[in-house]
């Protein structure tokens, strides 16, 4: 019997180096080597690393940031991220945004039986980089607090409807996209810091489910997360223990766990692009097909077991 074909994909992340990984995932009949290389917030180093990997691997994921933010049908490209990605001339670079729009919609729908979204109070710490999740949770009848301004801009003004989120995004995102990523998202060693800002604990206390980007959740979550369900991604074994120690009920991730950690969406998207032999981000319909073919779905960790 011949061995399964093997491909290599690398996530070049501007996040902390302490979260690096090197492991394998069997995906749609292909053995994919998954690597993550952090640059500790150094954007120039990330660009150099992308240039070094160009032509040497099948696909590159951009981690710790997005190439673009999407609200509805509009995309807002981030200047810092485009500079990093432009160092690749031959190897496709993806950031996970395309896959998230399909994968997270499927995950939220699949979780309805477990969580019962109708009337559940959900704190979605960030929505503009996972609008598919936001739209689907709201569409299933949850009471959602959108925390983009609270956690991204440091202004304690939660948004309470998708319509308001769209209007605010149309005004702010063209400006935010031109700002340094570190101004609105934890990068480098700041990803390792934790501790709630005074006044924000009330938002976590209100919620039944805390959803969205793990680095925002980790940085601002209070010590008491008793009985909370956490829907996020890119969590390590240490992150799981942190949630368990704070009393959270369940950790639900939208990607498979490999080597005890959930795979970053940018890395999983790079893997799918590599398996397809594509030259860039795939379309939503194709992602939907691949998700079904690969049997990808949410992973639930019972933190009280």
N, C-alpha and C positions, 0 to 999 in steps of 0.2 A: 504494500500500500504506500503510495507516495505521500510525502509530508504536505501539510497544508501550506499554501503560499504565505509568505511573510512580508509585511510592510512595516515601515517605521514612521511614526508621527511624533512631533515634538511640540509641546506648549511652551512658548517663550513668554514668560510672565514678568510683569513689573512688580509682582508681589514678593513676599518674603522667600528667601532661599530655604528656609527651614521646612517648607511645604513641598519640596521637590519629590519626585517619584520616578521610578523606572520599573515597569511591570508589563505584563502581557494580557491581552484580551482576545478571545476567539470571537470573531464578528463575521457573520454571514459566510462562514467557511474559510475565512482568512485569519491567520494569526497576526495580530497587530501589536507591535511594540509601542507602548505608551510612555513617553518621557515628559517630565515637566522640569524646566530650568528657570528658576527665579533670578532676577537681577537686583533685588532689594531696592526697588524704586528708581533705578538708574535707567532712564529712557535711552540714553546714548548706547549703553551696554546692550540693551534689548535690540536696538537697531543693528548693532555689529553682529550680534548672535544670529539674527534673522539672515543677515548677509552670508555668514559662515555656513548656515544650514541650507541655503538656497541651492537647489539642485542635488543635495545630498540625502534628502528625505522625501517621502511621498506627499506630505502635507504639513503645514505649520499652523498651530493654534495660537492666537494672541490672547494671553491671559492677564488678569488684573485690570483689564479695561475692555471696552468694546470698540469695534471699528465704527459702529453707528448705533444710535438709539432710534427706536421705531415707536411711533404712536399712530395707530390706524395704518394708513397707507403711506405715511410720510416718514422718511429717513433723515436723520440728522447726523452727519459724519463728524467724528471727533478729530480735531487737527493733530493732536499728539499721536493718536493711534495710527492715523494715515501715514505719518512720517516713519513710524516703525515698520509698518507693513510694506511700504514702498521699497524697502531694501531688498525684497525678494523679486527676482525677475523671472524665475522659472517655476518655483514651487508655489502652489496655491496657499494663501493665507486666509484663514477664517477665524472668527472670534466667538462663535457659538450663538450669535444672535439669530441666524437663520434657522438653526435647529431648534432653539428654545421656542420659537413661535409655533412649532409643531409639537415638539416633545412635551412641553409644559401644558399645552391645551389637553393633550391626551392624558397626562398624569392627573390633572385636576378632575377631569371627567371620571377617570377610573377610581378616584378616591371618594367619589360621592357616596358610595355604599358604606365606606368606612367612617367618613367624617360627617356626612349629612350636611352639605353646604348651606341649605336653606336656613336663614336666620342665624347662622353661626357668625360670631364676631371675629373678623379677620384683620389683623394688622399686617399690611403689605408694605414692608419698609421701603421698597423701591419698585416702581411700576414702569417707568419709561424704558428700562432695558429688559423688561419681561412683560410686555403689554398683553401677550397671549394669555399668560397666567392671570393677569388682572381682569381682562375681559371675560374669561371663562368663569372665574370665581364669582364675579359680580353677576354674570348671566345665570348662574345656578342659584341665585337668591341670597347670597351671603351679605351681611352688613359689613362693608369694607371701609377701612380707614387707609387711605393712600399716604404714605409717609415720605414721599420724594423731597418735599421742601424741608420737612423736619430733619431728616437724616442726611440728605445730600447737601443742603444749603445751610443747615444749622438754625433755621427759623421755625419756631414751634407753631406751625400752621398746617395741621393735617387737612387733607382734601377728602371729601365725602361722596363724590360721584365721579363716574367716568367722564361725564360731560365737562365738569370743572377741570379734571386732569387734562383733557384734550386742549382746553382753552389756555390753561397755564403753560402747557408744553409748547404750544404754538408761539407763545410770547418769549419764553425763557430759553428753550433749547437752541435756537440759532445763536444766542450769546454764549451759553454754557459750552457748546461744542468747540468754541474757540479758546476756552480757558485751559490752563494746565490741569491735567487729570487729577493731580494730587490735591487740588482745591476742593474737589467734591467727592472723592472716593479714596478710601484707605489704600495706600501703596507701601511697598517695602516693609520696614519694621512696624509701621503703624497698624499693619494687619494683625500683629501679635498683641496689641494693647487691648485692654478690656475694662469695662466700668461704665455704668450708666451715667449720662449727664443728668444733673438735677432737673426734675420736672418731667423727664421722659418716661420714668417708671410707670406713670399712670396709664400711658398708652399700652404698655405691655400688660399691665394688670387688667385692663379692659378687655383684652382679646382672649378668645378661646384658641385661636390658631395664629401663630406668628409665621409669616411667609416672606420669602424674598432672599436677597443676597446674604450669604453667611457672614461676610466681613462686617456689614452693618449690624446684623443681629449680634454677633460676638462682641462688637465694640460697645454697644449701647444697652444690651440686655441687663436687667437688674439681677441681683442674686437670687431672688425668688421667682422661679418659673414653674411653680407647682401646678400640675395638671395641664400644662400647655402642650399642644401639638406644634411641632416645628417643621415647616415645609421649606426646604432649602437645598443646597448642593455644595459640593467641594468641601466635605467635612472629613477630617482626619480622626484616627482613634482618640487623640487627645480632646478633640472637639466633642466627640460622643460622650466622653467622661465628664466634660464640663457641664453638658446639658443634664446628664444623669445626676451630678452632684447638686444641681440647682432645682431638682424635682420635676423636670419636664417629663411628660408621659410618653411621647413618641417622637422619634426623629424620622422624617420621611424625606428621602432624596429622590430627585427626578432622573438620576442616572444610576447605572450599576455600581456596586462597590467592588473594588479591585484592591487586594492587599490591605483590606481593612478601611479603605477610604473611598468616598464617592468620586467618580471621575469627573473632572471639570467639563462643562458643556462644550467649551472651545476645543478640548482635546477629543471628545467624542465626535464632534462635528468633523474635525480633521480626519479622524479614523474613517468615518463614512465617506468622506470625499476621496480618501486614499483607496478605499475598497472599490469605489466606483471608477477610479481612474480619471476623475473629473479635474478640470483646471480652475475650479473655484466653487463658491457656494452653490448648493443645489436649490431647486425650487421647492416650495412648500408641498406640492403634491408628491414629489419624489421622496422627500423626507417622510411624509406620511406612510408611503409604501414601505420604505426601509425600516421604519419603526415597527410596523406590523410584521414584516418578514423576520426581523431580528428578535421579535418578542420583547422589545424594550418597554419597561413600565416602571412605576415608582417602586422604590425599595423602602420597606417599613421596618424600623428598628424599635422594638419594645424596650424602653429604657428602664422599665421596672422588672424586667425578667432577671 
